[in-house]
Amino acid sequence: MTATPPALPTAEADPPTRSVLRDGAFLRLWFAATASGLATWALPFVLGLAVLDRAVPATELGLLLAVRTVGFLAAVPVGGVLADRHSRRGVVLWSGLAAAASSPLLAAGLGRSLPLMAVAAALAGAGQGACRPAFQALTAEVVDLDRRQQANAAMTLAVRVTTLAGPTLTALFAVVLGSRALLLGIGLLWLIAALTPGPGSPTPRTPARRTPFLKEFAEGIREARAHPWFLATLGALTAVIATGYSATGVALPLISRDRYDTGVLLAAATTAYTAGALGGALLIARWRPRAQGWTALAALAAYGFAPLSLVFPVHPTVVVAAYAVAGLGIELFNVPWFTATQREVAPDKLARVSSLDFMLSYGLAPIGLALIAPAIDAWGTQAVLAVCALICFTAPALAALVPSARDFSNRQPRGPGG
């Protein structure tokens, strides 16, 4: 007779009752991730304000954002390899410091030196890209498995609150401080992101012998291939972002202006999307659907209602409601997707597999944005939006056909006999 059996129910029941928001280690990580998310969002917004102030020409803004994207995409796989090879906390520190260093350079070059600003934008993008897979892996180290979905919901909730409140607050600060001071403020946010997190529980590394970078990255690709549900879902997510997200990003402002003759629809739909995402994050923090993979993929497919609502001249409230549903769905997808990746992927390869997610889903978005406008010119807005909506509905449905997609797990579901 042992004391283990009586203790099991208590050990399994305690973690869910203890909120992750009472965990000091997670709160430090959450605060750092929120600061990094705010800094990432704020940079293009502040540079846009600089265009309004005529400190930066619009053509230079496009170049700076493109250079930042290149830096991001180049650094994501490097950050993934380094975060699996070394301390995830250390990668967050150095990538955050690199992004912080870009801010005073941007402020110094603002309206004076485009080459200096371009170098700084690339450095900012590199810091942002390197920290993303490290934050993802560090979450798995800091938070136990039972509370990880709640933790990911808290992370994404912070992102959505930032997106909702950020423009107003930044515009108010801009009136008082100006673009250069705001750029320095972004650097301060990156310092907070770099210095705030505590160390996680170290993941066992293999190591004595240094493996070439490409070989280590290839190991991450092989790990991703070992999870068919991951590859299928990543393909669906990439398709939705490259078509639905990009199409509505380009078409919504045009339709708001030309069809409804007002910019109010653009603001209302964007706000509804964020509000829906907030609701989705709050819901999924507690909800545990039985077939979580199928549920998440169905939620991802709901993004198709956004471009579909723009195909025909419907009442503006229909468009706003469609965007709210799209926002709700994207968070009902995101949180289980992140949680399943942290649960199923080998811990020592998690950052590399996460870097594949960010490379493809974020990396193809600019391509989609660049191609949508010529497509609209060639085939018309309605045809392009209809095709994008069809892809948004179809891609997740095809991903759901992969057997392991039902639960986002390679483990076979139990049969009738248990």
N, C-alpha and C positions, 0 to 999 in steps of 0.2 A: 504493500500500500504506500502510495506517495502523496505528496501535497499538490502534485501538478494538476490532476483532473479538476479539483475544486477551484483552482486558481484560474483555469482557462476562461470560463465565462466572464470573470472580472477583467482579465487582460484584454479580451476581445471587445468588451463593451465600453471600456474606459475611453479609448482614443476618440471615437466619434462624439462622445459627450463633451470633450474638452475642445473648445473652439481653437482653431489655429491662430486666431487673432489674439489669444492670450499667450502665445509662444514668443518669447523675446527674440530668439534667433530668427524666426520667420518674420517678425515685425521689422527687424533690421534689414533683412533681405527685401521685404516688400517695399520699404521706404526707399531703398537704393534703386530697385527696379522701377518704381514710380518716378523717381528723379530722372533716371535715364530715359524713360518713355516720354516724359515732359520735355526734356532737352531735345530728343530726337524729333518730336513733333514741332517744337518751337522754332527750330532753325529755318526751315523754309518759310514759315509764317513771318518771322522777323525780317528775313531777306526780302519777302514780298512787301513788307512795310517800307523797307529801304527803297524799293522801286517807286512806291507812292511818293516818297520824299525826294525822289529824283537823285538819290545818292548812288543808285545802281541802275543802269539801263536794263530794260526787260530782256534784251538778248543775252546780257551777261548773267542774269538770273537763271535763264535756261541752261547756260553752260555750267554754272556753279552747281546746280542741282544734278546735272548729268554726271559731273565729276564726282560729286558726293556718292551717287549711286554706284559708280564704278569702284570707288574705294570700299563701299559696303560689300559689294559682291566679291571683290578680291580678298577681303579680310574674313568673310564668313567661314570658308573652309579652313583657313589658317587658324582661326579662333577655335574651331571644332577640334582640330588635331591637338593644339596646345592645351585645351581644356581637358582632353583625355590623357595627355602625356604628363601634365603638371597639375598643380593645384588649381581648381576652378576659381577659388577665391583670388588667387594670384592673377589669373587671366582677367577677371573683372577689374581688379585694381589697375593693371597696366593699360588695358583698353580704355578704361574710364579716364585715366590720366592723359592718354593720347588725345582723346576727344576734348578734354578740358583745355589742353594746350592749343587746340585749333581756334578756340574762341578769341583770345587776344590777338592772334594773327589775322583773323577775319576782321576784327574791329580796327586793327592798324591799316589793313588794306582797303577798307570800305571807301569807295569813291576815289582811291588813290592808285592802287596797284591791283590790276586783275590777276597777274600771275601769282602774287602773294595770296590772294583770296582763293584762287584755284587750288594751290597747294594745301591751304588750310581746309578747304572743303573736302579734299580727298582724305586728309588726316581725320577729319570729323567722321566721314563715312566709314573709314577703316576702324576707328574706335567703336562706332555703333555696331558694325558688323561683327567684330571680334567678340563683343560682350554678349551677343544674343544667345549663341549656343551655350556659353558658360553660365549665364543666368538660368537657362533651362535645366542644365545638369545640376547646378547648385541647389535648385529647388528640390530635386530628388534626394539630395544629400541632407538637406536641413529638415525636411518634413517627412514624417513616416507615411507609409503607404495608405493607411486608412483615412488620412486627412488631406491627401494630396489633391483630390478634386476640389475640395474647399479652398485649398491654397491657390490653385490655378484660377479659380473663380474670383478670389480676392485680387489676384494680379490683374486679371483682365478688367475687373470692375474699376480699378484705379486708372487704367488706360482710358476707359470710356468717360469717366468723370473729367479727366484731363482734357479729352477732346471736346467735351461739352462746355466746360468753363474756361478753357484756355484762351480761345480767341478774344473773349470779352476782357479778361484780365490783362492779356498782353497788349491789347489796344489801349487800355487805360494807362498801363505803365509807359507805353510809347509816347503818350502825350506829355508825360512828365520827364521821362529819362532820355528818350531818343534811341535810335537803332544801335549805336555803339555800346551804350550802357546795357541794353538788352542782350547783346552778344556776349558781353562779359558775364551777365547773369546766367546765360546758358552754360558758360564755363564753370560757374559755381555749382550749378546743378550736376554737372559731370563729376566735379570733385566730391559731392555728396554721394553720388552713385559709386564712385571708386572706393571711398573710405568707409562707408557705413556698414556693409555686410560683414558678418562674422564668419569664421571658418565653418564649413560643413563637416559631416562625418566622412573622412577620406575614403574614396573608392580605391580598392586594391589595384595598384598598377603593375604591369609586367615590366619589367624594365631593366635592368642593368644595361642591356645592349640597345643602342639608339637605332631605330628603324628609319629609313628614308621617309621623308614627308609624304610622297606620293603613295608609297606602300601603306603607310598608316591610314591615309585617306581612303585608299582602296579597301582596307579592312572595314571601314565604316560603311562603304557601299555594299560589301558582302553581307554585313550584318543587316542592312536595310532589306536586301534581297531575301533574307531568311524570314522576313515577315511580309507575306503577300498582301495582307490587309493594309500595311503601311504604304507600299508602293501604289496600290490601287487607289487608296484614299488621297495620297499626295497628288496623283495624276488628276483626280477629280477636283481637288482644291485648286491646283494650278490652272485648270481649265476654267473654273468659275471666276477666279481672280483676273485671268488674262482676258476674259470676254465680258462677263457680266459687270464686274467692278469697273473695268476700263471703259466699257460702253456707256454705263450710266455716268461715269465721271466726266465724259466728254459730251454726251447727249443731253443730260439733265439741264445744264446751264442753257444750252441752245433752245430746248423745248420750253423751258421756263420763260425765256425771252420771247420766242417767236410764236408759240402756240397760245400761251396764257398772258403774254404781254406784261409780265411782272417778274421781279426777282424774288418775290415772297415765296413762291413755290420751291425754289432752290433752297432757301433757308429753312423752310418748314420740313421739306423732305429729308434734308441732312440732319436736322435736329431729331426728327422722328426715328431715323436710322439709329442714332446714338442712344435715344431713349429706349428703343427696342432692345438694343444690345445690353443696356443696363439691366433691363428686366430679365433678359436671358441669363446674364451672369448671376443675378440674385436667385433665379429659379434653379439653375444647375448646381449651385453651391450645396443644395440639399437633396435634389432629385437624383435618384439612381435608377434609370430605366433598365429593364431586364435585358433587352437586346441593345446595348448601348451603341454599338457600331451602326446598326441600321437606323436607330433613332438619330444619331449624329449626322449620318449621311442624308436622311430625309430633311433634317434642319438645314444642312448646307444647300440642298436643292431649293429651299424656300427663297434663296437669293434670286432665283429666276423671276419671282414676282416683281422685282424692281424694274428690270428692263421691259418685262411684259406690260407693265402699267403705262409705259411711255409709248407703246406701239400705236394705240388708238387715242383719239381725243376724248378722254374720260373726264369726270369731274375731278378737280384738284385733290379732294379728300381721298379719292381712290389711290392716287399716286402717293400721298402721304402715308396712308395705311399700308400700302405695299412696301414702302421703305421701312416702316416700323416692323413688319413681319420679317423682312430681310435681316434687319439688325438683330431681332430676337433669334432668328435661325443661326446666324453666324456665331453667336456665343454658345448656343446649345450644341454647336459643332466644336468650336475651338477648345472648350474646357475638357470634354471627354477625349478629344484628339491628343492634347498635350499630356493628359493624365495617362492614357494608354501607352503612349510612347515612353514615358518615364517608367511605367510598370513593366512593359514587355521587352524593351531593348536591353541588351547586356549593359550593366552600369559603366563598365570601362570603355564603352563605345557610344554612350548616349549623346555626348556633345557632337561627335562626328555625324551621327544620324540626324540630329536636330539641325545641324548646319545644312544638310541636304534639303530639309524642309524650307528653311529660310532662303536658300539659294534659288530654288525653283519657284516657290510661291511668290516671293518678293521679286525675284530676278526677272521673271517674265512679265510682270505687271507693266514696267516701262515700255516693253515691246508692244504689249496690247494697246497701251495709250497712244503709242506712235502710229499704229496701224489703223486704229478705229476711225480717225478723221478721214484719211484717204478712202477707206471703205465706204463711209457715209457719202462722200462725194461721188463715188463710183456707182453705188447701188441704192442709195437713198436711206434715210434714217429708219423708216419702218422696217425695211428688209433686214438691215443690220441688227436692229434691236430684237427682231423676231428670232433670228438665228442665234443671237447671244442668249436669249431666254431659253431656247431649245437646248443649247449646250449646257446651260446651268441645271436644267431639269434632268438631262440625259446622263451627264458624266457621273453624278453621284449614284444614279440607278445602276449604271454599269459596274461601278466599284462595289456596290452591294452584292453583286453576283459572285464575287470571290468568297468562298466558304468562310474563311477566317474573318471576314469583314463584319459578320453578325455581332461579335462581341469585341472586335478589335483585339483579337488574341488568336495565337496558333493552337491553343489548347482546345481540344474537342469539347463541345457542349455535352452535358450529361444526357443520356437517353432516358426513355421512360422508366427503365429499371434503376436509375440513379447511378 
